[in-house]
Every structure is written in structure tokens, then in C-alpha cells.
């Protein structure tokens, strides 16, 4: 009886919320499908031959339903909602390490200087296997949350480094994560600002850094949005507002639901509408980063340099559900001032399909320059090593760049900058990859295998097998040369990962200022005003 009451209440709540969604929805069909699902859920829980967990069964159903949509439409349980709130506030007690959780360990991916983890001599690459008396391999929840707690509280960590087990005790510290993680006046009077993410304090931090750099004598600005995954739309608009007049349209959102169709304009007086500006992006610059770079490009207010951006033009909004849970739902697409969408992927039954360049639409900036929709933000000046491809992404996904940097660090007590970003380092990395039995299969190769399977089922493969094998050999040869073609991107990634282990992120930025191709090109453009204006005109 209790279960029936809960299910009935659930049905009423869901139907009630859906009733106001949109006239496009068929209310009867929604109610019908929910009733069918409710009855099925009840019957399985009451009659299935083995004992089932109602919550796990429901989570499976929710996961399966959302799998047919885009990857940004997600469900958060109560604990995840709390964790998300902490992350957005950027204010919590932890150990000062960026981690990646696995079933049996927590991998330390980066460290903040003078953080509890740093003071305890933890290193990037250490594998945490136990927190206090809890073994990670036996913990079913997100073990990374065990590292957080009250300010001043202690936590004992057991970890392995190079196969050796060690332990240490840390005192958690209140952590205020900065959005601007680096800023500096360069020798040519360029003010260099690195924005890591669009948190609620992002615009305030950029404004503070901007004003400080101008007081120090900055006559031009480089805003670095590389590897910035995005964040709050409002902060993207506020940051753009630093450089463009009040009342300027920055982004519009369009949806099948009328109330989500909005135009966002700058609300404040600009700090400086004349100062020469370069924005740096790469393949990991997404969402809010693309709004800033795309709008400044469309308005001909900045020269964009680097690699093509990620291409996320979808807008999500959190919706509160019962019992402290939430759903983050894609409600609309956003468009830059020229009217272009930067969304690079379509989602068909949950499968991501990249838009082809043939489908890109042409738009015009304020000065009449051509820009295109459908493939992220294409920089005004492309830098080779800021681009990416399937091979480099697969190497990153398999932690091979990360693992090579760990190996280098374990064998070298001191950092030798002269060894960075060169052929010797690259050759050593190739040997490391070979020893780790890395196998790369391109999408082309996967599609060829599918075609072969179809041909075999239709009994025509024997007639064309020589052509198939010849094509396969050509693809394999192309994949082998892809490694060498990717050398510029891989060298940059390897160099940054290695430097980070010795001198933290600050050392990486110091290196990029002196050796980075994107920053070098930015300074070159900014210091040649005729070239700068020619690009924008």
C-alpha cells in the first residue's frame, strides 16, 4: 500500500510539472506513458524472481532515458547536487589537488602550490588507494568526496608512488578557487590574463587583473581562454562587456519553448573599448569561452588566435526535482551576434555526429568578415600545435601523455628546459607508447570493418576482398604517419605536463610566455597595429 501511494504521488507530481511545459506536447500521451511506466515499475518490484533495488532500478531507467539525448542533459542525485553547489561556490575545505576517480584508486592529476597536498609532499601521478580506514576499491560512492571535509580536520591518505606504498596525514584547508589563475605584464607592455573557468567571480577577477595590469603600464591585452571549459553565461557576458559598449548584443538563445528565447546584451559601461585585444583559444575552449571569443570576433573587437574551439552551443538549465535531486536539461541553443551557432555535434539517438564542413553556414561580422557556423570558433590565426585530432585525444584519454610525464619526473630530479619540446623528447614518447601496447583505430578503419561485415553477410566479400585489404593497408599506413604529423601538438602537451610536475601551473605559464607559439603570435600581432587592424577590417 505504501509503495502504491508513493508511485501515485510520483505520477501526479511528474504529470503536474509536465502539464505546463509546452503546447507542443500531447498531455494525454505523456500521462499514458507515465502510467504504463509506473505500472511496469511496480510489477517488477513486486513480482520479479530475484530481489531488486527500487532505487537502482529507477536509476537504470533514468540513465537509459537520458542516453538517447545529448551528454549535457543529466540527472543529479541529492549528493551530487550538494557537490555541485560546493564546486560552483568555489569555497570548500579540501587538500588542494585535482583528482580523477577510478574503481580502485584516485589519481592525482595536478597540485596547487602550498596546498595541503603539496605541503604533505604528494606528487602528480600518486595513486590514492585508501582514505582514513576506507579502501577505495571497496567504496561504491565517489571516493573523491572523502577528501573534502571541515576546515582544519585531518585525513590520512595511503597512496602508491612508482609501485611503493606510502601514507601521510593532511589537514584540510578552506579553498577559494580562483577563476583568474595567472596574470602578468609582459615585456612588450602586453597584459596577459589566464581565465581558467567562468565561476560566479570570474568577471570581477578579470576586471581586477585588467585594472592592475593597466596601472602597471599595459597598453594591450591577451586574454587566454585555452582549456577553459566554460561555466556561467552571465559571466561570459560581463567579461565581454569589459571591452564593448553597454547595450551590445552578445548572445541570443533559441528554443522550441518561447520563454527560453532570449537576447542578452551588455548592461554596464565598458572599461576600455579601444585597447588592442587578442583572445587565445584551443580545442578545449568550450561554451562560455566560445561565447566570449565568438562575440568579440563577430563584433571585430578582438583578434582570435589558436586552435578551433570545442563547439558546444547548447544551453542547459537546472530543474529542481523531488527529495533534493535535480536535472540539468538542454533547453536551447545559443547564437553569437552574427547569428551563427557554434554547435559542432548533432545527437541522433544519443550518438554524437560531427557536422561536416559542407554543412557550415556563412555569416558576416560587423565589418563584413566571413565567419561560419557549425564547427566551433575558427580563429583568425590558426596555430598548428593548438589543434587536435583523434590520435592525440585517444593518447590523452589513455593517460599516456600523463604517464610519460610521470616517468620523466621519476627519473629526473631537476627540470632541464632545453630538453622540452624537441625531437628527442618526442622519440622517447613514441618508445613509451610502443611499450604500453597502445593501439589506435581511426573512425575510418572502424567504418571499413562495418562495411566488411555487411559484405560478408551479403556473400560478396570474396569478390572484393583484395580491394578491401588494399584499402585497409592504405589506412594503416596513414594512421602510422599520423603520429609524426601530430608531433607539434604532442610536444606541447608533453612539455606542459612535465613542467607542471616541477614548478606547478605558474611554471607552465612562464614557459608559454617565453616559448609558446600562440603568445608569440599574439604579441607579434598586437605590436603591429597595421596588421592588427587589417585582420579586423
VEXLO-849405 format. One record per residue (C-alpha): residue in three letters; x, y, z. Coordinates in steps of 0.25 Angstrom, whole numbers, plus 2048, in hexadecimal, padded with zeros to 3 digits. Example, Ala and Ser with C-alpha at 12.3 -4.5 7.8 and 13.67 -1.06 7.14 Angstrom:
! VEXLO-849405
Ala8317EE81FSer8377FC81D
//
This chain:
! VEXLO-849405
Unk800800800Unk80B809804Unk8128077F6Unk8058097EFUnk8038177F6Unk81281B7F3Unk8108177E4Unk80381E7E3Unk80982B7E9Unk81582A7DFUnk80B8297D4Unk8038357D8Unk81083D7DAUnk81683A7CDUnk80983C7C5Unk8078497CCUnk81584E7C8Unk81484A7BAUnk8068507B8Unk80C85E7B8Unk81785A7AEUnk81385E7A1Unk80785D798Unk80F85578EUnk80D849798Unk80283F798Unk7FD83F7A6Unk7F58327A4Unk80182B79EUnk80A8307AAUnk80082B7B4Unk7FE81E7ADUnk80D81B7ACUnk81081E7BBUnk8048167BFUnk80A80A7B7Unk81880C7BDUnk81280D7CBUnk80B8007CAUnk8177F97C4Unk8207FE7CFUnk8167FA7D9Unk8147EC7D4Unk8237E97D2Unk8267EE7E1Unk81B7E57E6Unk81C7D87DDUnk82A7D77D7Unk8307C97DAUnk83C7D07E1Unk83D7DB7EBUnk83F7E87E4Unk8427F67EAUnk8378007E7Unk84180C7E7Unk84C8057DEUnk8418007D4Unk83C80F7D3Unk84A8147D1Unk84C80A7C6Unk83F80F7BFUnk84381D7C0Unk85181B7BBUnk84B8137AFUnk84181E7ACUnk84B8297ACUnk8558217A4Unk84D824798Unk84F83379AUnk85B83C79AUnk8668397A4Unk8638467ABUnk8558427B0Unk85883B7BDUnk8518377CAUnk85883A7D7Unk8548337E4Unk85483A7F1Unk8638387F4Unk86783D7E6Unk85E8497E8Unk86684D7F5Unk87384A7EEUnk86F8537E2Unk86B85E7EBUnk87985D7F2Unk88085E7E5Unk87986A7E0Unk87B8717ECUnk88A86F7EBUnk88B86F7FAUnk88D861802Unk89785A80AUnk8A0850803Unk8AE84C800Unk8B18557F4Unk8B284A7E9Unk8AB8487DCUnk8A88397DCUnk8A282F7D3Unk89A8237D9Unk89B8157D5Unk8948087DBUnk8A18047E3Unk8A88117E5Unk8A98217E4Unk8B38267DBUnk8B98347DEUnk8B983C7D1Unk8BE8497D5Unk8C28507E2Unk8C185F7E7Unk8CD8657EDUnk8CE8667FCUnk8C185D7FDUnk8BF853808Unk8C38487FEUnk8CF8507F9Unk8D4852807Unk8D284380AUnk8DB8407FEUnk8D183A7F6Unk8D483A7E7Unk8CD83A7DAUnk8CB82B7D6Unk8C98267E4Unk8BE81C7E5Unk8B681D7F2Unk8B180F7F6Unk8AC812804Unk8A681E80BUnk8A681C81AUnk8A180E81CUnk89980D80FUnk89F805803Unk89C80C7F6Unk8997FE7F0Unk88F7FB7FAUnk8878087F9Unk87B8097F0Unk8798187F0Unk8828237EBUnk88E8217F3Unk89482F7F0Unk8898357F9Unk89082F805Unk89C838803Unk893844806Unk88E848814Unk88E85381EUnk89985D81FUnk8A5858828Unk8A084A828Unk8AB83F825Unk8AA83481BUnk8B482881AUnk8B882480CUnk8BE818807Unk8C48187F9Unk8CD8117F0Unk8D98187E8Unk8E18107DEUnk8DB8047E4Unk8DF8077F2Unk8D48097FDUnk8D5815806Unk8CC81D80FUnk8CB82B814Unk8C183381DUnk8BC841817Unk8B484C81EUnk8A9851815Unk8A985F811Unk89E86980CUnk8A086A7FEUnk89B8767F5Unk89D8727E7Unk8A187E7DEUnk89C8807D0Unk8A88887CCUnk8B387F7CFUnk8BE8877C9Unk8C18967C5Unk8CD89D7C1Unk8D38A97BAUnk8DB8A57AFUnk8E88AC7AAUnk8E18B279EUnk8D68B87A7Unk8CC8AD7A3Unk8C38AA7AFUnk8C289B7B0Unk8B58957B7Unk8B28867B8Unk8A48837BBUnk8A28747C0Unk8938747C1Unk88687C7C1Unk88287C7D0Unk87A8867D7Unk88688F7DAUnk88C88D7CCUnk88989B7C7Unk88D8A27D4Unk89A89B7D3Unk89D89F7C5Unk8998AD7C8Unk8A38AD7D4Unk8AE8A77CBUnk8AB8B17C0Unk8AC8BD7C8Unk8B88B97CFUnk8BF8B67C2Unk8BB8C47BDUnk8C18CA7C9Unk8CE8C37C7Unk8CE8C87B8Unk8C78BE7B0Unk8C38C47A2Unk8BD8B779CUnk8B78AB7A2Unk8B889C79FUnk8AC8947A5Unk8B08857A6Unk8A387C7A5Unk8AB8707A1Unk8A68637A9Unk89B86B7AFUnk88E8627AEUnk88486D7B1Unk87A8707BCUnk87187B7BFUnk86A8827B3Unk86988F7BBUnk87888F7BEUnk87B88E7AFUnk87289A7ACUnk8788A27B7Unk88789F7B3Unk8838A37A4Unk87D8AF7AAUnk88B8B47AFUnk88F8B67A0Unk8828BA799Unk8778C579BUnk86B8C47A4Unk85F8BF79DUnk8668B6793Unk8608A9790Unk86A89D794Unk861891792Unk85388C78FUnk84D87F793Unk84287878BUnk83986D78FUnk82C86678BUnk82786B798Unk82487A797Unk82887E7A5Unk8368797A3Unk838882797Unk84188E79CUnk84A899797Unk85689C7A1Unk85C8AA7A0Unk8678B17A8Unk8628B87B4Unk86E8C17B8Unk8778CB7B3Unk8838C57ADUnk8918C77B3Unk8988C87A6Unk8928C7798Unk89F8CB791Unk8AB8C3797Unk8B08B978DUnk8AB8AB791Unk8AF89D78EUnk8A7890793Unk8AE883793Unk8A6876791Unk8A886778EUnk8A185A78DUnk89D85A79CUnk89786879CUnk88886679DUnk87B86C7A0Unk87D8797A7Unk88B87A7A1Unk885879793Unk87A884797Unk88588E79BUnk88F88A78FUnk884889785Unk87D896789Unk88A89E789Unk88D89877BUnk87F89B776Unk8808AA77BUnk88E8AB775Unk8938AF783Unk89E8A5785Unk8A789C77CUnk8A588D780Unk8B288577FUnk8B4876782Unk8AC86977EUnk89E86777AUnk895866787Unk88D85B78CUnk88085E786Unk87685E792Unk86A86778EUnk85F861797Unk8598687A4Unk8568607B0Unk84D8647BCUnk84C85C7C9Unk83E8587CDUnk83B8547DBUnk8358467DEUnk82F83F7EAUnk83883C7F6Unk8438457F3Unk8468407E5Unk8488487D9Unk8498467CAUnk85184F7C1Unk8498507B3Unk84E8557A6Unk8438607A3Unk848868798Unk85486B78EUnk85C87878FUnk860881783Unk86B88B782Unk86889977EUnk86989676FUnk85F88B771Unk86787F770Unk866873778Unk87486D77CUnk86E85F780Unk877855779Unk87084877CUnk86284377AUnk85C838783Unk85482D77CUnk84E823786Unk85982678FUnk864825785Unk86D831782Unk86F834773Unk87883F770Unk873849766Unk87B849758Unk881856753Unk878855747Unk86C858751Unk873864757Unk86B871754Unk87187E751Unk86F88B759Unk87589975AUnk87C8A0765Unk8798AF768Unk8848B375EUnk87F8A9754Unk88A89E756Unk88588F753Unk88388675FUnk87C87875FUnk872871768Unk87286276CUnk88186076FUnk88486777CUnk88C87577BUnk897875770Unk8A287E774Unk8A688A76BUnk8B488476CUnk8B687576DUnk8C286F776Unk8C6861772Unk8C985C780Unk8BB861785Unk8B385877DUnk8AF849780Unk8AC83C779Unk8A682F77CUnk8B482977FUnk8B8834789Unk8AB833790Unk8AC824791Unk8BA825797Unk8B582F7A2Unk8A98267A5Unk8B281B7A8Unk8BB8237B1Unk8C78207A8Unk8CC82F7A8Unk8C98307B7Unk8D08227B9Unk8DD8267B1Unk8DE8337B9Unk8DD82B7C6Unk8E88227C1Unk8F182E7BDUnk8EF8357CBUnk8F38287D2Unk9008277CAUnk9048367CAUnk90683D7D7Unk90784B7D0Unk9008517C5Unk9088537B8Unk90085D7AFUnk90985A7A4Unk90484C7A3Unk8F68517A1Unk8EE852794Unk8F984B78BUnk8FB83E783Unk90283778EUnk8F6838797Unk8ED83478CUnk8F4828789Unk8F5824797Unk8E6825798Unk8E481D78CUnk8EC812792Unk8E481379FUnk8D7812797Unk8DC805790Unk8E07FF79DUnk8D28017A2Unk8CB7FA797Unk8C3806792Unk8BA802787Unk8B380D77FUnk8A780A776Unk8A281676EUnk89481876BUnk89781575CUnk89C808760Unk890805769Unk88780875DUnk88F800754Unk88D7F475DUnk87E7F675EUnk87E7F674FUnk8857E974EUnk87C7E3758Unk8707E774FUnk8777E2743Unk8797D474AUnk86B7D374DUnk8677D673FUnk8717CC73AUnk8787D6731Unk8857D8739Unk88C7CD732Unk88A7D4725Unk8907E172AUnk8997DD736Unk8A67E172EUnk8A17EF72DUnk89D7EF73CUnk8AB7EA740Unk8B27F4737Unk8A980073DUnk8AC7FB74BUnk8BB7FB749Unk8BA809744Unk8B280D750Unk8BC80675AUnk8C880E753Unk8C081B754Unk8BE818763Unk8CD815765Unk8D182375FUnk8C682A767Unk8CF828773Unk8DA83076DUnk8D083A767Unk8CB83D775Unk8D984077BUnk8D784F77DUnk8CA84C786Unk8D084178DUnk8DD848790Unk8D5854796Unk8CD84A79FUnk8D98437A4Unk8E084F7A7Unk8D58557AFUnk8D38487B7Unk8E18477BAUnk8E48557BFUnk8D78557C7Unk8DE84A7D0Unk8EA8537D3Unk8E58617D4Unk8D58607D4Unk8CC8677CBUnk8D38747CDUnk8E086E7C7Unk8D78697BBUnk8D38777B8Unk8E187D7BAUnk8E58737AFUnk8DA8767A6Unk8DD8857A7Unk8EB8837A2Unk8E9877799Unk8DA876795Unk8D7878787Unk8C987D78AUnk8CE888793Unk8DA88B78AUnk8D088D77EUnk8C7896787Unk8D289F78BUnk8D68A077CUnk8C88A4778Unk8C68AE784Unk8D38B5781Unk8D08B7772Unk8C38BF773Unk8C28C0763Unk8C28B0763Unk8B88B076FUnk8AF8BA768Unk8B08B375BUnk8AB8A6761Unk89F8AC767Unk89B8B475B
//
